[in-house]
Amino acid sequence: MKYDVENRRIWFKGEILNVNDAKINILAPTSQFGLNVFEGIPCYWNDEEKQLYAFRLDDHYERLLKSARLLQLDCKYTKEDFTKALVDVVKANEYDENLSVRQTLFVDEFGSWGSEGPVEMFVAPIPRGRTSAEYNKKGLNCCVTSWRRISDENLSPRIKCGANYINSRVGQREALRNGYDTCIFLNEVGKVAEGPGSCFFIVKNKEIITPKLTDSVLESITRDTILKIAINEGYKVTERTIDRTELYTCDEAFLCGSAMEITPVLSIDKYGINNCEIGTITSDIHLRYLDVVSGINKDYMSWLTPIYDK
């Protein structure tokens, strides 16, 4: 790493700048209304190969463009632009460690919440150890929040936009206020949805279960990765609606996301899960996931984009 975190370089409107020199108009729609869409892209260092791999870039960029389309943003950037910006800024920082990269399209200059543009972009990498606290814990004590998850009928969780995360915020703040690490949302009909910025899985009788995408769940790339890995490893996997009481009787549970990876849930509403210990299936899936994203498991190399030229 060439620069300390407080002075790291980011890609901003076509230039690579010190993060402190990147400025946005205070009256821009992204500042006033959270009018932006973004991706959190994980990158993993393979020390044996001295290579940094970005994980499932094309899938992240497909979702980014889909989010921009659903919000009707006039995006001038292409997938090739996205990739070049990410590679250039990571190289500029000379990172040789695991990263989380925030890549954001935002509506700049003067405008309102109804503006389509102008759309600009920033790309900001950060070492994974410097991300939020809940993303660096070995296990989580959760509550079911009293707030309901947004749905496709009001503010679709399918759109990965800044404004949507206020829903995650109110649930997370409630959890922290009441002494928990994080929360689990129910959807508008009272069925299990997901965590704040993370998808949710349970294990029952060795079956890996996760809510359906139509249960007010983000179309998560990490969720999809886990499903594919688990199926390939011979696990029974089911996508179905989950009742609240199943949270208290499951054998294992975990939250997952690009920043969180796979983090075990130790308790929910003070009901201990697996005696408040990490489950064997959760641990196995997590280890297999790490082998995939870091390029150790060569069966999934099509998901990896190398950053450094060899």
C-alpha positions as CSV (number, residue, x, y, z in Angstrom):
1,M,0.0,0.0,0.0
2,K,1.5,3.3,-1.2
3,Y,-0.7,5.7,0.8
4,D,-2.3,5.7,4.2
5,V,-6.1,5.3,4.2
6,E,-6.7,9.0,5.0
7,N,-4.8,10.0,1.9
8,R,-5.5,7.1,-0.4
9,R,-6.1,7.8,-4.1
10,I,-9.6,7.4,-5.6
11,W,-10.8,7.7,-9.1
12,F,-13.1,10.7,-9.4
13,K,-14.6,12.1,-12.7
14,G,-11.8,10.7,-14.8
15,E,-8.9,11.6,-12.6
16,I,-7.0,9.9,-9.8
17,L,-6.9,12.2,-6.8
18,N,-6.2,12.3,-3.1
19,V,-9.5,11.4,-1.5
20,N,-9.4,14.8,0.3
21,D,-9.3,16.6,-3.0
22,A,-12.5,15.1,-4.4
23,K,-15.4,17.6,-4.2
24,I,-19.1,17.4,-4.9
25,N,-21.5,20.3,-5.1
26,I,-23.4,20.4,-1.8
27,L,-26.7,21.0,-3.7
28,A,-26.1,18.1,-6.1
29,P,-29.0,15.5,-6.1
30,T,-26.6,12.9,-4.7
31,S,-25.9,15.1,-1.7
32,Q,-29.5,16.2,-1.1
33,F,-31.4,13.0,-1.9
34,G,-29.0,10.1,-2.0
35,L,-29.5,9.9,-5.8
36,N,-26.8,7.4,-6.6
37,V,-26.3,3.7,-7.4
38,F,-23.2,1.8,-6.4
39,E,-21.4,-1.5,-6.1
40,G,-19.2,-2.8,-3.3
41,I,-16.6,-4.9,-5.2
42,P,-14.4,-7.4,-3.2
43,C,-10.8,-7.9,-4.3
44,Y,-8.6,-10.6,-2.8
45,W,-4.8,-10.9,-2.6
46,N,-3.2,-14.2,-3.6
47,D,0.2,-14.1,-1.8
48,E,1.6,-17.1,-3.6
49,E,0.9,-15.6,-7.0
50,K,1.5,-12.0,-5.9
51,Q,-1.8,-11.1,-7.6
52,L,-4.9,-9.2,-6.6
53,Y,-8.2,-10.6,-8.0
54,A,-11.4,-8.6,-8.4
55,F,-14.4,-10.9,-7.9
56,R,-17.2,-11.2,-10.4
57,L,-16.6,-7.8,-12.0
58,D,-19.0,-8.4,-14.9
59,D,-21.8,-9.4,-12.6
60,H,-21.3,-6.3,-10.4
61,Y,-21.3,-4.1,-13.4
62,E,-24.4,-5.7,-14.9
63,R,-26.2,-5.0,-11.6
64,L,-24.8,-1.4,-11.5
65,L,-26.2,-0.7,-15.0
66,K,-29.5,-2.3,-14.1
67,S,-29.8,-0.1,-11.0
68,A,-29.0,3.0,-13.1
69,R,-31.7,1.9,-15.6
70,L,-34.3,1.3,-12.9
71,L,-33.6,4.8,-11.4
72,Q,-33.6,6.2,-15.0
73,L,-30.1,7.7,-14.7
74,D,-28.5,8.9,-17.9
75,C,-25.2,6.9,-17.5
76,K,-22.4,7.8,-20.0
77,Y,-20.0,5.1,-18.7
78,T,-19.6,1.6,-20.1
79,K,-18.4,-1.7,-18.5
80,E,-15.0,-1.0,-20.0
81,D,-14.9,2.4,-18.4
82,F,-15.9,0.8,-15.0
83,T,-13.1,-1.8,-15.3
84,K,-10.4,0.6,-16.3
85,A,-11.2,3.0,-13.5
86,L,-11.1,0.3,-10.9
87,V,-7.8,-1.2,-12.2
88,D,-6.2,2.2,-12.5
89,V,-7.0,3.4,-9.0
90,V,-6.0,0.1,-7.3
91,K,-2.7,0.2,-9.2
92,A,-2.2,3.8,-8.2
93,N,-2.4,2.8,-4.5
94,E,-0.2,-0.2,-5.1
95,Y,-2.4,-2.4,-2.9
96,D,-1.3,-5.9,-2.0
97,E,-4.0,-6.9,0.4
98,N,-7.7,-7.7,0.5
99,L,-9.9,-4.7,-0.5
100,S,-13.5,-3.5,-0.6
101,V,-14.0,-1.2,-3.6
102,R,-16.9,1.3,-3.6
103,Q,-17.8,2.1,-7.2
104,T,-20.6,4.8,-7.4
105,L,-22.5,6.5,-10.1
106,F,-24.0,9.8,-8.8
107,V,-26.0,12.7,-10.1
108,D,-23.9,15.8,-9.9
109,E,-24.2,19.6,-10.2
110,F,-27.5,21.5,-9.6
111,G,-30.7,19.5,-9.9
112,S,-33.5,17.8,-8.0
113,W,-34.5,14.3,-6.9
114,G,-36.1,14.0,-10.4
115,S,-32.9,14.7,-12.3
116,E,-31.5,12.2,-14.8
117,G,-28.0,13.6,-14.8
118,P,-25.3,14.6,-15.2
119,V,-24.1,11.3,-14.0
120,E,-20.5,11.1,-12.7
121,M,-18.5,8.3,-11.0
122,F,-16.1,7.7,-8.2
123,V,-14.1,4.6,-7.4
124,A,-12.8,4.3,-3.8
125,P,-10.9,1.3,-2.6
126,I,-10.3,0.6,1.1
127,P,-8.5,-2.3,2.9
128,R,-11.1,-4.7,4.3
129,G,-9.9,-4.3,7.8
130,R,-10.9,-0.6,7.7
131,T,-14.6,-1.3,6.8
132,S,-17.5,-1.2,9.3
133,A,-17.3,-3.0,12.6
134,E,-20.0,-5.5,11.9
135,Y,-18.1,-6.6,8.8
136,N,-15.1,-7.6,10.9
137,K,-16.7,-9.7,13.6
138,K,-16.3,-13.5,13.9
139,G,-20.0,-13.9,14.9
140,L,-23.1,-11.8,15.3
141,N,-25.8,-11.4,17.9
142,C,-28.9,-10.3,16.0
143,C,-32.4,-9.1,16.7
144,V,-35.5,-9.0,14.5
145,T,-36.0,-5.3,13.9
146,S,-39.4,-3.6,14.3
147,W,-38.8,-1.9,11.0
148,R,-39.9,-3.7,7.8
149,R,-37.8,-4.2,4.7
150,I,-38.6,-2.0,1.7
151,S,-40.4,-3.9,-1.1
152,D,-40.9,-3.8,-4.8
153,E,-44.2,-2.0,-4.2
154,N,-42.6,1.1,-2.7
155,L,-38.8,1.3,-3.0
156,S,-37.4,-1.8,-4.6
157,P,-34.5,-3.6,-2.8
158,R,-33.5,-4.7,-6.3
159,I,-32.0,-1.3,-6.9
160,K,-28.7,-0.9,-5.1
161,C,-29.0,2.9,-4.4
162,G,-27.8,5.1,-1.6
163,A,-31.3,6.2,-0.6
164,N,-32.4,2.6,0.0
165,Y,-29.8,2.2,2.7
166,I,-31.7,4.5,5.1
167,N,-34.0,1.5,5.5
168,S,-30.9,-0.5,6.6
169,R,-29.8,2.3,8.8
170,V,-33.0,2.5,10.9
171,G,-32.9,-1.2,11.6
172,Q,-29.2,-1.2,12.4
173,R,-29.5,1.7,14.7
174,E,-32.3,0.0,16.6
175,A,-30.2,-3.1,17.0
176,L,-27.2,-1.2,18.3
177,R,-29.3,0.9,20.6
178,N,-30.6,-2.4,22.2
179,G,-27.3,-4.0,22.6
180,Y,-27.1,-6.2,19.4
181,D,-24.5,-6.3,16.7
182,T,-27.0,-6.1,13.8
183,C,-30.6,-7.0,12.8
184,I,-32.7,-9.1,10.5
185,F,-35.6,-7.5,8.6
186,L,-39.0,-9.1,8.0
187,N,-40.8,-8.1,4.8
188,E,-44.2,-6.4,4.5
189,V,-46.0,-9.7,5.1
190,G,-43.9,-10.6,8.1
191,K,-41.6,-13.2,6.4
192,V,-37.8,-13.2,6.8
193,A,-36.1,-10.9,4.2
194,E,-32.4,-10.0,4.9
195,G,-30.0,-8.1,7.1
196,P,-29.0,-4.5,6.6
197,G,-26.8,-4.7,3.6
198,S,-26.5,-8.4,3.8
199,C,-28.4,-11.5,2.7
200,F,-29.5,-14.2,5.2
201,F,-29.2,-18.0,5.3
202,I,-30.3,-20.7,7.8
203,V,-29.3,-24.4,8.0
204,K,-31.9,-27.0,9.0
205,N,-31.2,-30.7,9.0
206,K,-28.1,-30.1,6.8
207,E,-30.2,-28.2,4.2
208,I,-29.1,-24.7,3.3
209,I,-32.1,-22.3,3.0
210,T,-32.4,-18.7,2.0
211,P,-35.4,-16.4,1.2
212,K,-36.5,-16.1,-2.3
213,L,-35.5,-13.0,-4.3
214,T,-39.2,-12.0,-4.3
215,D,-39.2,-11.9,-0.5
216,S,-37.8,-8.3,-0.6
217,V,-34.2,-9.4,-1.1
218,L,-31.4,-7.7,-3.0
219,E,-30.2,-9.7,-6.0
220,S,-27.0,-10.3,-4.1
221,I,-23.9,-11.6,-6.0
222,T,-22.5,-13.1,-2.8
223,R,-25.8,-14.9,-2.2
224,D,-25.7,-16.3,-5.7
225,T,-22.0,-17.3,-5.2
226,I,-22.9,-19.2,-2.1
227,L,-25.8,-21.0,-3.7
228,K,-23.6,-22.1,-6.6
229,I,-20.7,-23.2,-4.4
230,A,-23.0,-25.1,-2.1
231,I,-24.7,-26.9,-4.9
232,N,-21.4,-27.9,-6.5
233,E,-20.2,-29.3,-3.2
234,G,-23.3,-31.5,-2.9
235,Y,-25.3,-29.6,-0.3
236,K,-29.1,-29.6,-0.5
237,V,-30.0,-25.9,-1.2
238,T,-33.5,-24.4,-1.1
239,E,-34.7,-20.9,-1.9
240,R,-38.1,-20.4,-0.1
241,T,-40.0,-18.2,2.2
242,I,-38.8,-18.4,5.8
243,D,-41.1,-17.9,8.9
244,R,-39.9,-15.9,11.8
245,T,-40.1,-18.8,14.3
246,E,-37.7,-20.8,12.0
247,L,-35.0,-18.3,13.1
248,Y,-35.2,-19.6,16.6
249,T,-35.2,-23.3,15.8
250,C,-32.6,-23.5,13.0
251,D,-29.3,-25.4,13.4
252,E,-27.1,-22.7,11.9
253,A,-27.5,-19.2,10.5
254,F,-25.3,-16.7,8.7
255,L,-25.3,-13.3,7.0
256,C,-23.4,-12.7,3.8
257,G,-22.4,-9.9,1.5
258,S,-19.4,-8.5,-0.5
259,A,-18.2,-6.6,2.6
260,M,-19.3,-9.1,5.2
261,E,-18.3,-12.2,3.3
262,I,-19.9,-15.0,5.4
263,T,-20.4,-14.1,9.0
264,P,-22.1,-16.6,11.5
265,V,-25.1,-15.6,13.4
266,L,-24.7,-16.8,17.0
267,S,-28.1,-15.7,18.4
268,I,-31.4,-14.1,17.3
269,D,-33.5,-12.2,19.8
270,K,-31.4,-13.9,22.5
271,Y,-32.2,-17.4,21.2
272,G,-28.8,-19.1,20.9
273,I,-28.1,-20.7,17.5
274,N,-26.0,-23.9,17.7
275,N,-25.2,-23.1,21.3
276,C,-23.9,-19.7,20.2
277,E,-21.0,-21.4,18.3
278,I,-20.1,-21.3,14.6
279,G,-21.7,-24.2,12.7
280,T,-19.8,-26.7,10.7
281,I,-21.6,-26.1,7.4
282,T,-21.3,-22.3,7.8
283,S,-17.5,-22.7,8.4
284,D,-17.1,-25.1,5.5
285,I,-19.0,-22.8,3.0
286,H,-16.9,-19.8,4.3
287,L,-13.6,-21.5,3.7
288,R,-14.6,-22.7,0.3
289,Y,-15.8,-19.2,-0.6
290,L,-12.4,-17.7,0.4
291,D,-10.6,-20.3,-1.7
292,V,-12.8,-19.3,-4.7
293,V,-12.4,-15.5,-4.4
294,S,-8.6,-15.6,-3.8
295,G,-8.0,-17.9,-6.8
296,I,-6.9,-20.9,-4.8
297,N,-9.7,-23.0,-6.2
298,K,-9.0,-23.0,-9.9
299,D,-12.5,-24.2,-10.9
300,Y,-13.9,-20.7,-10.6
301,M,-11.2,-18.6,-12.3
302,S,-13.7,-17.3,-14.8
303,W,-15.1,-15.2,-11.9
304,L,-11.8,-13.5,-11.2
305,T,-10.2,-10.5,-12.9
306,P,-6.5,-10.0,-12.2
307,I,-5.4,-6.5,-11.4
308,Y,-1.7,-6.6,-11.9
309,D,0.0,-7.4,-15.2
310,K,2.2,-10.5,-15.2
